[in-house]
């Protein structure tokens, strides 16, 4: 948490030493992800820069509390890259040259997507500890068998029921919140 505050403050203040540290620590992981997903070095630079700009804009408008800067920043980079890929696929599929969106429009879309993610994370945090643990494991790709062994449940059927009930509770929390309708599209 302290590291996150230091990095966010450095971005706002333009502290080149800390910003260089951000590049040194996090650029390789972002580059690896994008290069493995059909990107090139130029696209890595663009995504990394856009993610930094997103953080600056977001933090200026509303200070955010994040527990893991690395995880949060990497998620932003992944979202930017996925959006970029979706836009490229649409362009290729339609075989029509779409007008290039300016950076402000792209950042606005990204901010909306990030707000949706933060809303979901907030609702996820409102779940019981047991549901957070089960769904966290499930959403991170653990099989029912692995969850059974990890959390010492009596049967796979019990694990399936818990996952189902916890997902239902999460959906209920999301739909009950007044912000839900503003995020539907």
BELUR-V949366 format. One record per pair of residues at least 24 apart in sequence whose C-alpha atoms are under 10 Angstrom apart, sorted by the first residue. I is the first residue (numbers start at 1). J is the second residue. D is the distance in Angstrom with one decimal. If there is no record, write none. Layout:
BEGIN
[[I J D] [I J D]]
END
This chain:
BEGIN
[[1 65 7.7] [1 66 6.3] [1 67 4.6] [1 68 6.4] [1 69 7.6] [2 65 10.0] [2 66 9.4] [2 67 8.3] [2 68 9.3] [2 69 9.4] [3 66 9.6] [3 67 8.7] [3 68 8.1] [3 69 7.2] [3 70 9.5] [4 64 9.6] [4 65 8.1] [4 66 6.5] [4 67 6.9] [4 68 6.5] [4 69 4.9] [4 70 8.3] [4 72 9.4] [4 73 9.9] [5 63 9.7] [5 64 9.0] [5 65 8.0] [5 66 8.2] [5 67 9.3] [5 68 10.0] [5 69 8.5] [6 69 9.7] [7 55 10.0] [7 69 7.8] [8 52 9.4] [8 55 7.4] [8 56 7.4] [8 59 7.3] [8 60 9.6] [8 63 9.1] [8 64 9.1] [8 65 10.0] [8 66 9.9] [8 69 8.7] [9 56 9.1] [9 59 8.9] [9 60 9.9] [10 56 9.7] [11 52 7.7] [11 53 8.8] [11 55 8.0] [11 56 6.3] [11 59 9.3] [12 53 9.8] [12 55 8.9] [12 56 6.0] [12 57 8.9] [12 59 8.0] [12 60 7.5] [13 56 9.6] [14 56 10.0] [19 52 9.5] [22 52 9.7] [22 69 9.7] [22 70 9.1] [22 73 10.0] [23 48 8.6] [23 49 9.9] [25 70 8.7] [26 69 9.7] [26 70 7.0] [26 71 9.8] [26 73 8.4] [26 74 7.9] [27 74 9.4] [29 70 9.6] [29 74 8.0] [30 73 9.2] [30 74 6.6] [30 75 9.6] [30 77 6.9] [30 78 7.9] [30 81 9.8] [31 77 9.8] [33 74 9.4] [33 77 9.3] [33 78 8.0] [33 81 9.4] [34 77 8.9] [34 78 8.0] [34 81 7.2] [34 82 9.5] [37 81 9.0] [37 82 9.5] [37 85 9.3] [38 85 9.2] [39 81 8.7] [39 85 9.1] [43 81 8.5] [43 84 9.5] [44 77 9.1] [44 81 8.7] [46 77 9.8] [46 80 9.6] [46 81 9.5] [47 76 9.1] [47 77 6.1] [47 78 8.6] [47 79 9.4] [47 80 6.4] [47 81 6.6] [47 84 9.0] [48 73 9.1] [48 74 9.2] [48 76 9.1] [48 77 6.4] [48 78 9.8] [48 80 9.0] [48 81 9.6] [49 77 9.2] [50 76 9.1] [50 77 8.0] [50 80 7.8] [50 103 8.4] [50 106 9.2] [50 107 7.7] [50 110 9.6] [51 75 9.4] [51 76 6.0] [51 77 5.7] [51 78 9.3] [51 79 9.3] [51 80 7.4] [51 81 9.9] [51 107 9.0] [51 110 9.3] [52 76 9.1] [52 77 9.0] [53 107 8.4] [54 80 9.9] [54 107 6.6] [54 108 9.1] [54 110 7.9] [54 111 7.2] [54 114 9.5] [55 111 9.4] [57 107 9.1] [57 111 9.0] [58 111 7.6] [58 114 9.7] [58 115 9.8] [75 114 9.1] [75 117 9.6] [76 110 8.4] [76 111 9.5] [76 113 9.5] [76 114 7.4] [76 117 9.9] [79 110 7.5] [79 113 8.1] [79 114 8.1] [79 117 10.0] [80 106 8.8] [80 107 8.9] [80 109 9.6] [80 110 6.8] [80 113 9.5] [80 114 9.8] [83 109 9.0] [83 110 8.1] [83 113 9.6] [112 183 8.4] [113 183 9.0] [115 183 8.7] [116 179 9.7] [116 180 9.1] [116 182 9.6] [116 183 6.5] [116 184 9.4] [119 174 8.3] [119 177 9.6] [119 179 8.4] [119 180 8.7] [119 183 9.0] [120 170 8.8] [120 171 9.6] [120 173 9.5] [120 174 7.3] [120 180 9.7] [122 173 9.9] [122 174 9.3] [123 169 9.8] [123 170 6.8] [123 171 8.8] [123 172 9.6] [123 173 6.3] [123 174 6.2] [123 175 9.9] [123 177 8.8] [124 166 9.8] [124 167 9.6] [124 169 9.5] [124 170 6.5] [124 171 9.5] [124 173 8.5] [124 174 8.8] [125 170 9.5] [126 169 9.9] [126 170 8.4] [126 173 8.1] [127 166 8.0] [127 167 9.8] [127 169 7.6] [127 170 7.0] [127 173 8.5] [128 166 8.8] [128 169 9.7] [130 162 9.2] [130 166 8.8] [131 162 7.7] [131 163 7.7] [131 165 8.6] [131 166 5.4] [131 167 8.3] [131 169 8.8] [131 170 9.0] [132 163 10.0] [132 166 8.1] [132 167 9.9] [132 170 9.6] [134 159 8.3] [134 162 7.6] [134 163 6.5] [134 166 7.9] [134 167 9.7] [135 162 8.9] [135 163 6.4] [135 164 9.3] [135 166 7.0] [135 167 7.4] [135 170 9.6] [137 163 9.8] [138 163 7.6]]
END
